Amino acid sequence: MKSLFLKIFLSFWAALALSLVLAILVTIAMRPARRGIESQGLQTLAEAVNAYQSGGEHAAHEYLEEVWHAQHMRAFVFDPSGHELAGRPVPPWIEDVRQGVPPRGGPMRHRTWLDKLLPDRVVRQALTLDGKRYTLVLELPPENRGSFGHDIPLLGITIAILSSGLICYLLAWSMTSPVTRLRKAAQSLAAGDLSARTGAPVSGGRDELTGLMRDFDRMADRIEGLVESQSRLLKDVSHELRSPLARLSVALGLARQRSTPEVEGPLNRIEVEADRLNQLIQRLLTISRLESGADGLRKTTLSLRELVEHIAHDAEYETPGRGCRVTSTADPEDEFLVEADPDLLRSAIENAVRNATRYTAEGTTVEVRLERQRTANGEEEIIVRVLDSGPGVPGEALQKIFEPFYRLDDARNRQTGGAGLGLAIADRAIKLHGGQLRASNRKEGGLELEIRIPAVPGFALPAHS
């Protein structure tokens, strides 16, 4: 049972229902007068017979009336011929009880299953010294029929169980409803919606669950403020760095006009580092824009086949001297159409491919494969797989490589020029298009980056013979 609601509801209901049943059984077991009355029946029978034999019907009548007034028990005593010793009229249902036949009317017609557990009539027989068999039918007094008797029939017990179930349902709902709201808010927050809140009342509701919801909302407020502050700081710093970089470029141009061949090397180094810093600032601004959401996307229908082919060609051109190749493979009959921002999607795939060319072994081939699959809910998606033959990534770092500025080896990244922003930009760009970017190590060695993007709706898979 995975639902907390069902656990609480069924547990409370079972406890209440069990307590009700146990109360009935304990009441039955704790009837102290039952056995006493049954044993008293034999004494009543003997004394009634003695009174009859000594004083006739009048004496028997007086004795049985005395029993009625003293103990509120109606007693009927019959001789072997079926004659009632006190000479009183006998109700039909009493005659039925004496003869042991099913009741035809009277009070017995209302007997329920509870009456069978708590019988309200006692039948006793005894032999006198002269060999005659006398029969006693003793009706127990109302107070000796148990606390339930005829007052609580099967319908009443059913209503009690159902009403307890309703109470338990409301109790379980009141306990699990805040947990459900808290869980939904936590899921939304984990999915990137920093505005997710539980909606707990600011005042009132001093129970523990309401307090937990308030604490969650305060935590979410704090997280949202920190993230917004970090994003704003990143954006402001990036903008502020552009001005001195522009002045540095102007100063570098003036220095080249007045330079001698001896200082040309250091000036070239300054230009390279300035370009790298400018690219880093541009990527920081891109990260900041992607963090703000998909409001600025300009989507259009484009073919991933053409985009991937251009990216593969450019990436191979940019890796001279290492003997590496970049190839793209796709079904020639499929156009792989998607709705996306061309510049942003190109940047995402390009970053993934450049990451592969940067770390693949010399003389190897980076493969970019295009595939088309149908998801479990029947929707079409396009998969871009980027496979390299590099050293791969430790298993615990497969998700961390999509975090900004995360680098496995600072020395290696200084050699390759990486700043730890390429895959972070790619991951956020793909998510803005409703897709996913995942990394895994290949069995053959190397890293595989898998990009999943929803295909254009209504575009069917090509038929194959």
Secondary structure, DSSP 8 states (H G I E B T S, - for coil): ---HHHHHHHHHHHHHHHHHHHHHHHHHHT-HHHHHHHHHHHHHHHHHHHHHHHHHHHHHHHHHHHHHHHH--EEEEE-TTS-BTT-----HHHHHHHHT----SGGGGG--HHHHHS--EEEEEEE-TTS-EEEEEEE--GGGSTTTTTTS-HHHHHHHHHHHHHHHHHHHHHHHHHHHHHHHHHHHHHTT-TT------SSS--SHHHHHHHHHHHHHHHHHHHHHHHHHHHHHHHHHHHHHHHHHHHHHHHHHHT--GGGHHHHHHHHHHHHHHHHHHHHHHHHHHHHT-STT---EEEEHHHHHHHHHHHHHHT-TTTT-EEEEE--TT---EEEE-HHHHHHHHHHHHHHHHHHS-TT-EEEEEEEEEE-TTS-EEEEEEEE--S----GGGTTGGGSTT--S-HHHHHHHT--S-HHHHHHHHHHHTT-EEEEEE-TTSSEEEEEEEE--TT-------
